Amino acid sequence: MKKIEVKSEFVYVLAIIILSLSINMMEVTDYGMSVIVLLAYTISQKIPVFGQVEYIIQAILLVILCLIVKKFKMIYLMSFVTGILYGFILDLWEKILFQNIVVTSIITRILFYVVGVLLSAFAIALFYQTYLCPQVYDFFVKGIVEKYHLPIKKVKTLFDLLFLLLALLLSGLLFQRFIGIGVGTIIMILLNGAIINFFKNSLDYVFDFKPCFYQLSQQLI
């Protein structure tokens, strides 16, 4: 079967748009957010600019990473640019589509959440198909792994647990209850990796991803 050629740069933009849409879809259901956005989501309940909080957290993570590894790479800065784009589009989706949406029907909430989870996994799978940088979260884990020669699975697990604990602590301090944590959060912890892997394998089977800017792609890989 001949694969369909797709440009990596288009995939990068599409991944950001879909990922930000999926987060908004999960938010309106109130079934729980993914672990990686929990901290930003909790803060955004006090400061109602979800996307801006996201890239502020990523800026702090970037500084911490540079201090830990004792060096700075341009690729880190490019990943922060991705975070800014994602945060901007996240807030844009909310303003133009989700600001006045109230989902009350259980069936509609479940449908929104399932579609949101699937779109989120699909967007992350798309990021694997482009040489352009994902968000700082991924580079933080990668930087720690490379610095201390640790297993990536363990570092990623610890990183997710740290964000979960910080979100729980902040929820307790600010609201005296859990914010953004629900059955959906547990479902994503258990199933998200498998869903991402399914989409990645499916994309690899159908599409051939090639960059418009080959020389740049070789420098960033």
N, C-alpha and C positions, 0 to 999 in steps of 0.2 A: 504494500500500500504506500503510495506516494504521500509524503507529509506536506501539509499546508505551511508555506513560509509566512512567518509573522515577524515584524520588527520589534526588537527588544524594548526600544524606547516607548513604543505605543503600549506595550504590555506593562511597563513601569507606571505610566500615567493611569491606565485602566485599573491596576492593582490598588493604587491610592484611592481612586474614586470609589471602587467597590468596597474596600475595607472601611472607609469612613461611613459609607451608607449602611453597611452591616452593623456597625456599632450603634448607630442611631436606631435601627430597627430593633435591636435587642434592648436598648434603653427604654423605649416606650412600653415594652411588655412588663417591665419590673420583675422579670424572672431571674435576674442576676447577670452581671457582666463577666467577661473573661478576666482572669487573674491579672494580666498585664495592664489592663486599663482601670483596674479597681481603684488604685490610689488617686489617679487623676479624676476619676468619676466622683469619688468621695469628696475631694476638695471642691469640685465644680458645683456641688450642692450648696456650698457657701458662697463661692465666687462663680456665677453662672456663665463661664466661658470655657467650656469643656476642652475645646481644641487648643486654646492658649495655655491652659494648665498642662496639657499633654506635652507641648514642646518646652515649657519651662522645666518640667521634671526631666526631660531628655537633656536639656542644657546642663542641669546639675549632674546628671549621670555622666555626661561627657567630660566634665571637669574632674569628677572623681576618677574616671577611667584614666585620664591623662596623668593624674597624680599617682595612681597605682602602678601603671606601666612605665612612668617617668619618660614619656615621649608623646609627641603629637603627630598624627598622620592626617594628610588632606582628606583621606577617605572617611575619617571620623567626622570632619566638618560637612562632607557631602551627605552623610547619613543624617546629620542634624537638619540639613536642608529638606530632606525627605520628611522629617518630623514636622517641620514648619508647614510644608505643603499639605500633609495629612491633617494637621490641626486646623488649618484654614478651611479645608474642604469639609471637615467634620462639623465645624460651626456653620458653614454655608448650607449644608444639607439640613441642619436643624432649623435655620431661619426660613428657608424656602419651602420646606416640605413637612417638617416634624414639629414645628413650634406649637401648633394648635391641635395636634393629633392626640386624642384620648382613646385608648383601646380598652374597652370594657368587656367585650365578649371573650369568653374563655377560648373558644375555637379560634378566633382572630388572633388572640395573644399567642397561642401555641403556634399558629401558622407564621406569624411575624417572627417569633423566636427561632423556629426551625430554619426559615429562610435566611435569617440573620446569621445563624451559626454556619450554614452551608456557604453563604457568600463570604464570610470571614475566612473560612478555610480555603476557599477558592482563591481569594485575593492573596493570601500568604503563599499558596502554591504558585501563583503568578510571579511573585517576587523571586522565587527560585529560578525563574526562567529569564531573568534579566541581569545584566552586569551592573546596572545602576543600584545604588546603595539602599538597603532597607533602613529602618529606623535605628536609633542609637541603642535601643534595648538589645538588639541582636549583636551589635559590635561590642557592647559591654561584656556580654558572655564570651564572645570570641576572644576579646583582649585578655580576659582573665585566664582562659584556657591556654592561650599561647604563652603568657607570662610565666605561669606556674606549672605548665605541662599536666593539667588535670583533665579527667574525662569530661567531655562536653555535656553528657547526659546528667552527671551529678551537679555540675555547675549550673546548668539550666534549671534543674529541679530546685536547688538552693535559692537561686535568683527568684523564681516564681514564689517560693515559700516566703522569702523576705518581703516581697511586694504584698503578698496576702496578709502577713502579720502586720505590716505597716498600715494597710488599709483597715484592718480590724481595730488596731489601736486608735487610729484617727477617727474611725466611726464612733468608737466608745467615747472619746474625748469631746468630739464636736456634737454628736447627736444622741449619745447614750443608747444607741441601737445600731444594728448592722445596716450599712448602706451599700446597695449594689451587689449584695451577696444573697444568692438564692439557689434553688434547685438547678437552674441553668448554669450556674458557676461550676457546680459539681459535674454536670453532664459534659461541659467543655473540658474540664480537667481529665476526665476519663476517655473521651472520644475524639477530641480535637486533633490529636496527633495522627490518628488513623484516617480521619477524613481528609486532612491535608495531604497525607501520603497517597490516598486514592486519587485525588485531583491531580497531584503532581505526575503520577504514573500515566494517567489518562492524557494529560497535556503532552507529555513526552511521546506518547504513542501517535497522537494525531498531528502535532505541530512541530515545525522546525523553526526555532527562534534564532534570528540573526540580527546583529546590530547594524544600524546605519553608519555609526562611527566606529569602525573596526579598531583603529589605533587606540582610541580612548578606552574601548572595552578591554584591550590587552593590558593597559596600564592599571586598570581597576580590579582585574580578576586576581 
